[in-house]
Amino acid sequence: MNFILYICFWYITVFVVYLIEMAWHYWCSKSYIHAQEPMLALKEGETIAVVADRPNGIRFYTEIDVVGGKSYE
């Protein structure tokens, strides 16, 4: 009987630690969500030449007077 109580105690302990970890991850994920302001403003004559997908966001590279993939500066 003592062995069964010992096993039940550890199952309950692991389950409680799991619930605490899930609550922590849920709470932390909500605290880091921020609305991102638009940061791209094209000037007259500029064109988006390349779009790069990065782990921390999308990066835009601009060129002046791009025609057919070639830059004329």
N, C-alpha and C positions, 0 to 999 in steps of 0.2 A: 504494500500500500504506500509506503514512503517513496518508492521509486516512481510510482505513477504521479504522486503529488509533485515530486521533483521535476519530472518531465513537463507537467502542466504549468508549473511555475515558470520554467524557461520559455515555453511556447507563449505564455501571456507576456512575459518580459520582452521577447523579440517582437511580438505584435504591437506592443505599446511603443517601442522604439521606432518601428516602421511607421506608425501613425504620426509620431512626432516629426519624423523626417519628411513625410508627405505634407504635413501642415507647414513645415518650414519652407519647403520648395514652393508651395502654393503662395505663401506670403511673400517670399523674395521675388518671385516672378511678377507679381503685381506691382511691386515697388519700383521696378526698373523700366516700366513701359512709359515712354514719353512721346508726345507728338513731335514729329520732325518738321522743322520749318523748311520750305523750299530754299535751296541754296544756289540755284543755277539761274543766271540772268544773262541772256545772250545780248551782246552789243550789235550794233548795225554792221552787217557784212560778215558776221560770224556764223559758222555752221557746225553742228555736232558731227565730228568726223569718226570718233570711236567711242563705243560704250563698253566698259569693262565691268564685269560682275566680280566684286571683291567680297570676302567674308564679312567685312564691316559695312558694306553698302555698295551702291552702284557708282561708278566713276565715269564722268563724261569728259572727253577730250575735244576741244574745239579748234577749228582752223579758220583762217580768214580767206574768203573767196575760194572755196573748194568746188571744183568742177570735175566730175568723173573720177573721183578718188585722188586727184592730184591737187596739191596746194600751190596757188599762185600768189606769192607775196612780193 
